Amino acid sequence: MHLQYKVRLATGEVSDGVGAQAREAVESDPTEARRGALAGLLDALAARDINIRGVGGEKVEVGGHLLLAVDEDAVPLAGEVIEMRGHPHQVRRVTHWDLEDRPGALAEKVRELAGQGLLIDSLVVCTPNADRTVPVQVTTIRFEGEAESASS
């Protein structure tokens, strides 16, 4: 397990229209869509010698989120850098698995989480390794209610 930052680089929203307008980014405040926001954050982290262990996201500079993992000992400093740059963020606990590359392996793990009363917040499945294992990264949140109902 490690910690990950969920960072919002700009405010905005996404329209889920139809046809040519499907999934089109719509800026609620154009001044908040800062060009180079991602490059600026990455440069600031590098300037403080913070190693990025993993990164992902969707609509990163247009109202979405950046998911950023750093070395465990750099988590407090990375938080300071993100804070100084004025980006709203959350710190989330991340679990890694190396699953067998076979049908049903992911379903089994997801069912285990549901049985523990956890909901998946984010999920990343990578391409298989040479040893035929598949790297998976998941963040979870706990919910109130019957765990059995989530696994069926």
C-alpha positions in Angstrom: 0.0 0.0 0.0 1.1 3.6 -0.6 -0.4 7.0 -0.6 -1.6 8.9 -3.6 -2.7 12.5 -4.2 -5.9 13.2 -6.1 -5.3 16.7 -7.4 -7.7 19.1 -9.2 -5.7 21.5 -11.4 -8.7 23.5 -12.7 -12.4 23.9 -12.2 -14.8 23.1 -14.9 -17.3 20.5 -16.0 -17.9 18.0 -18.7 -21.0 17.9 -20.9 -22.1 14.4 -21.8 -24.1 15.5 -24.8 -24.8 13.4 -27.9 -23.2 13.1 -31.3 -20.4 15.5 -32.0 -20.8 17.1 -28.5 -20.4 13.8 -26.5 -17.8 14.1 -23.7 -16.9 17.7 -24.6 -15.2 19.7 -21.9 -17.1 22.8 -21.0 -15.3 25.4 -18.9 -17.4 26.9 -16.2 -14.8 29.6 -15.6 -12.2 30.0 -18.4 -9.7 31.7 -16.1 -9.5 28.5 -14.1 -8.3 26.4 -17.1 -4.7 27.3 -16.6 -2.5 26.3 -19.5 0.6 24.5 -18.4 -0.9 23.7 -14.9 0.3 20.1 -15.1 3.8 21.0 -16.4 4.1 23.6 -13.7 3.2 21.1 -10.9 5.5 18.5 -12.3 8.3 21.0 -12.6 7.7 22.2 -9.0 7.8 18.6 -7.7 11.0 17.9 -9.7 12.6 21.1 -8.3 12.1 19.6 -4.8 13.6 16.3 -5.9 10.3 14.4 -5.6 10.2 11.2 -7.6 6.9 10.4 -9.2 6.1 6.7 -8.9 2.8 6.7 -10.8 0.5 9.2 -12.5 -2.8 9.1 -14.3 -6.0 11.1 -14.6 -8.8 12.2 -16.9 -9.6 15.8 -18.1 -6.5 16.7 -16.1 -6.3 20.4 -17.0 -9.9 21.0 -17.8 -11.8 20.3 -14.6 -10.9 16.6 -14.0 -8.3 15.1 -11.7 -4.7 14.1 -11.6 -3.8 11.0 -9.7 -0.2 11.2 -8.5 1.8 8.7 -6.4 5.2 9.6 -5.0 7.8 7.8 -2.9 6.4 7.2 0.6 9.0 9.4 2.3 8.1 12.3 -0.1 4.4 12.4 0.7 4.5 15.3 3.2 6.8 17.4 0.9 4.7 16.7 -2.2 1.6 17.8 -0.2 3.4 21.1 0.6 4.2 21.7 -3.1 0.7 20.9 -4.2 -0.7 23.2 -1.5 1.7 26.0 -2.3 0.5 25.9 -6.0 -3.1 26.3 -4.8 -4.5 22.9 -6.0 -7.3 21.3 -4.0 -6.3 17.7 -3.3 -7.0 14.6 -1.2 -4.6 12.0 0.0 -5.8 8.5 -0.7 -4.6 5.1 0.3 -3.7 2.8 -2.7 -3.4 -0.9 -2.8 -1.4 -2.8 -5.4 -1.9 -6.3 -6.7 -0.1 -8.5 -9.2 -2.9 -10.7 -10.4 -2.6 -13.9 -12.5 -3.3 -13.1 -16.2 -6.5 -15.2 -16.4 -10.2 -14.7 -16.7 -11.9 -13.9 -13.4 -8.8 -12.9 -11.4 -9.9 -9.3 -11.1 -13.4 -10.2 -10.3 -12.2 -12.3 -7.4 -10.2 -9.4 -5.9 -13.1 -7.0 -6.4 -15.5 -9.4 -4.7 -13.0 -9.6 -1.7 -13.1 -5.9 -1.3 -16.9 -5.8 -1.5 -16.9 -8.5 1.2 -14.8 -6.2 3.4 -17.4 -3.4 3.0 -15.3 -1.4 0.6 -16.3 0.4 -2.6 -13.8 1.0 -5.4 -13.0 4.7 -5.9 -10.4 4.3 -8.7 -9.0 1.3 -10.5 -6.1 1.0 -12.9 -5.2 -2.2 -14.7 -1.9 -2.3 -16.6 -0.6 -4.5 -19.3 0.7 -7.9 -18.2 4.3 -8.3 -17.0 6.7 -10.8 -18.6 5.9 -13.2 -15.8 2.2 -13.2 -16.9 1.0 -11.2 -13.8 -1.1 -8.1 -14.3 -0.3 -5.0 -12.1 -3.5 -3.5 -10.6 -3.9 -0.4 -8.5 -7.0 0.4 -6.5 -8.2 3.0 -4.1 -11.3 2.2 -1.9 -13.8 3.9 0.3 -15.7 2.2 3.1 -19.5 2.2 3.0 -22.2 1.5 5.6 -24.5 -1.4 4.8 -24.4 -5.1 4.3 -21.3 -6.3 2.6 -23.1 -9.4 1.2 -25.3 -7.3 -1.0 -22.3 -5.7 -2.7 -20.8 -9.1 -3.7 -23.8 -10.5 -5.5 
